[in-house]
Amino acid sequence: MALTEPSGLAPADGVGAEGQARFEAFRRQESGLILLNLAILAGILLVHVLLMPALGHPSRLFFLVLGGRFLMQTVELLVLQGGRHPWSPSAIYVYERFSIWANVAFAFLLSVLGGLSGMQDAHYIVLMVVPLVAAAFRFGPWGVSAVAGTAGLMTIAEVWIYFRLHPPPEASEYVEAANTALFYLVVVVIAWFLVRQLSREQRRLRASLDELQRTRDRLVQEEKLSAVGRLAGAIAHEIRNPVSMIVSSLALARKGELERFEKEGMCEIVVSEADRLERLVSDFLAYARVKEPEKGEASLQTTIGYVAGLARARAQELGLVLTVDAPEESRVTMDPFQVHQALLNLVTNAFDATPRGGEVCLGAAPLGGGGASLWVENSAGPIPEEAAARVFEPFFTTKSQGTGLGLSIGRAIALAHGGSLELKANEPGRVRFVLTLPGPER
């Protein structure tokens, strides 16, 4: 249970994030105390209904006060739980004090009414325990002392009123009342110290959590900077090679002693490396600028069929068998264009990794909650362990002409959908990448 800090002064008005947290803690505590009080009141009413012949017949005023307090507490609970907006600190301050002193007054009034009905041993004064516990949570030392002292005095006063109406007085009843007042004092002191201890532990825990959050933020920031550094280094490395080839080829082409066909060869190298540079930049932009998906319902079979149609000619050219496994009637919420792009990257990688005569399978299956699992599997493999651990890193590739961004783009698309892209199987003769798409948000 979260603890609110006791205070003897009313705080200033205004509700912010801290005020919201204070109100939530106050609402939980106060609701628990009200539920405890309602259970006690219901128990008292039930006991009187079932054991009325043995206990006697209380006055109508007794039941009226009992029922009225039950109704009042029920309304308070509904107001606490039903409010959409947090109370201001001043409203919390006023209600805390009102509820405690109302419970003190009610316990005294019910005890007096019980005595007026001739029930000397009803002991309704023990209802003072509820406001005493509440005071331990809400008040400082002076407030707790005031409530405990008032409860003790009212306990003795209730005995005095009873014997004024039903003489002669009995000393044992006064002794019992004094012991009850002492019991109240012990209870409230123990409760107050326990609450203070819990409050200190809560503050210590909150400070530890804040420090942990700050440390995590620093680590995240450092990791981001490190990732940016690695990415910048990879970009520089990938761009430097084609630029170097272009510069050296142009330098050679400018020399007058080269034959015409040699100059044409240099120009072809320039064009080829320029194309490579363009692909690199295009892939990087696709990786860095994955847009928010424009989601809509799409058929899994249509999605898989479209990608297979685009890839089938390439599969035949490479001498590979491309198989399709997709359900006929199943729809999922996604951005079809982005998912096509991710699947095409996976299929292209599978083609490059599979030797002639091998098989590549493109499939999908629905998942619970409206999601789907889409996969690309090839009959080659396995991917070496050191490479498998890095396949999703930007610019990591084992291909001589690859940019190393295909899997990174696919994973970025999956994350943008709230899903994932993972290497699910990596064994001899079977490598499977799985793109998981979640169901629609409810």
NORHUNOR-V736260 format. One line per field, one symbol per residue. phi: phi as a letter, one per 40 degrees, with the letter a starting at -180 (. if undefined). A space follows every 10 residues. Layout:
phi = ???
//
This chain:
phi = .cbcccacbc ccchbbcccc cccccccccc cccccccccc cccccccccc bdccchbccc cccccccccc cccccccccc ccccbcccdc ccdccdcccc ccccccdccc cccccccgcc bcfcccccdc ccccccccbc dccccccccc cccccccccc cccccbcccb cccccccccc cccdcccccc cccccccccc cccccccccc cccccccccc cccccccccc cccccccccc cccccccccc cccccccccc cccccccccc cccccccccc ccccccccbc cccccacacc cccccccccc ccccccccgb cbbbbaccba bacacdcccd cccccccccc cccbcdgcbb bbaaacbcgg cabbbbbbcc hccddccccb cccdgcabcc bccgbdcccc cccccccgba bbccbaadga bbbbbbbccc cb
//
